[in-house]
Structure formats: structure tokens, C-alpha cells
Amino acid sequence: MRVFHVGAPGFRELDALPEALPAEGFLWIGSARRVFELRQGELQAALQRWSLGALVDLHVSDLLNNQLPSHYDYTSWYDLLVFRRLAAAAGSQDLFVDDEHGTMASAERALRAIDTSPVGFAVFDRVLITVHPTDCAVHEHFAARLAGAGARLPASPPDLMLRMVNHMVDSYLDLRRLLTRQLGYLQQRLLDPKSRFGDWSVLLQSRTALHALEDTCEDQRSAMQEWIDALDEWPEPAEAAAQRERELLRVRSRDVLEHVERVLSHVRRLEHSAETAVQMHFSAVAHRTNDIMRTLTVLTAVFLPLNLITGFFGMNFDFLPLVHSSNGIWVAIWLMLAVGVGLAVFFWRKRYLGEQRR
């Protein structure tokens, strides 16, 4: 658990939870989920000591739940937002290899190697509590960024929360490039005429991963919309500075919602692209099957008259034309050759042989 004081005289990390709230600024308490579970009693006592009110037991369970979807809830003394991040898991970039040496299994593992662990925010008037996974890069990123010289400090706990949520949404850009590569590889395998595609279980699992991503994004959008609705219901402050800060929160909230909408739109485009690739695959298979059947039909039509000629001369009669002639075999051969070539030329002119051009 790390405790930071945000505000005058700047951004600094404290050794422990203070006895009282600082005169200016606010506290940011960031904790890994396991540490929060072990030290929640100490944190609850500090909140009571600061006269802010303790966390509700149900909300504590939500913050400790690693499978909870994105959602928003509130009380009269704090707001709770659980937001599932979208990020490529560690090492997932190494799961994909070049198309020439890649496998469907590696592409499918990369699609499933997406970290959607939830990050919880408890937003008080002058305290922000964040509960995150152990390896959360967002917490470390903001701790280092705000400690840097010249960093613009957030004005309030909701401001810092929105900055962190916006960073989690924007981190989807790296994941988007990874997903695009993997879906491109799957589509290439599907549409390759020289490839005998048979890994349908891999494709099904990849599509399932995309459906799960869409559900995650929809939960994110619902949570942010509920936060914006609750923000609009807050009483308007009388001071001009507080009014500007409130309007800034609305702007940041709408910006985060717009980014979530873009992510959701891209995930749906990927799903549509995968569905289209499957349909094109079956269309290509049907087209190749039609070409094969057309070629076999033409070959059957060419050899059918030849079989008729050989069958005619193979009948067991003494008196047949050319049977007792020394030139009969050559006449029959030239006749069959002329019929075969004539039919082949006829079907070629009709474009029954070769590639169909339109």
C-alpha cells in the first residue's frame, strides 16, 4: 500500500497513513488487491479517523473480487467505480511469429492473452482509494508521472480517477495492433487457396475471445455513463473555481466515454471482419468445388463418345465396318482423336475449361 499527498506543496509519497488529512490537497491511497485485503481494517480505521465514513462491506467485497465486471455505485459519502482494463498480458507479443513460420495455435493464444483485470476506485471528497492487480502498470505510471518535475497535478480525487481510467482506455491502442495482426493472420489462413484450413476449434475460440472483449467494453461504457449521470446530479458549487473544476470533470468524463465507444466500435469491426472472412472462406470453397465439378463434367463429356466408339467396335459380330480391314484400327483412332479434340475445343470456346472470367 502506497500513500501519496497530491496538492500543495506538490506531489510526495508518505511513509504511512497520516493521523489527519492534510490542510490542502488530497490523499491517494493505492494498494494491490491482496494488500488491501490484509490491511483493510487499518484503512477503515483511518477513514473513520478522518471523518469520511468507512467503506461499505459490499463495496469492499467488490474491490476484492477479481472477476467483477465494470460497474458504478455510490453512497452519500463516496462513489465507487470498478473498471476492467484492456491490455496485452506480459509476453503476449512474443506469442505471435511471422506468417511463414507461424501456427494457428500461436495466433489463438495471442488473442486470448488479454488482461482484463478490474481496477477499483473509491472516490471520497479528499481521498482516492485505488485497488489494482499486483502487476498493474497504471498505478506505477501515474506515481512516476506525477512525481516528475513540471507535472500538472490533478485538482481532486475524481480528476485523478478519470485520468487513470482514460489511460487504461488509451492503452487499448497497443492491444488493437496485436488483435489486428492476429485476425489478419487468421483471415490469411482462411482465404489462402493453397491452405487446407482445419483448425476450426482455434477459430471458434478466437471469436469467443472477441465476444468477451465486446462484453467487457459494453460494461465499461455502462459504468462510465452511470458515472456521468451521477456527476450531473451533484449539487452545483457556488464558487466560480469549483464550477470550472466541475465542468472539467464533465469534459474528462465525456472524453473517456467517447474513447470507450471507439474501442467498442473497433472490437465490433474485428468481429464483423472475422465473420466476413469465414463467409468468404466458404464461398471460396464452394467456388473451387464448382470448378472441380465443371472440369470433371467436361472430361466425362469428352470421353463419353470415345467409350461409345470403342464399345461399338468391341461388339461380338463378324460383319462390322472396318473390322476385317488392315486400316480399321487407324480409322478408329483418328475418329476418336478428332471427336475428342473437337469436343475439347468446343468446351474451351464455351469457357467450360480453364479459369472463368467475367
Beta strands, then each sheet from edge to edge (+ up, - down):
strand 1: 2-7
strand 2: 10-14
strand 3: 26-32
strand 4: 71-74
strand 5: 79-84
strand 6: 87-88
strand 7: 114-115
strand 8: 118-123
strand 9: 127-132
sheet 1: 2+ 1- 3+ 9+ 8- 5+ 4-
sheet 2: 6+ 7-
end
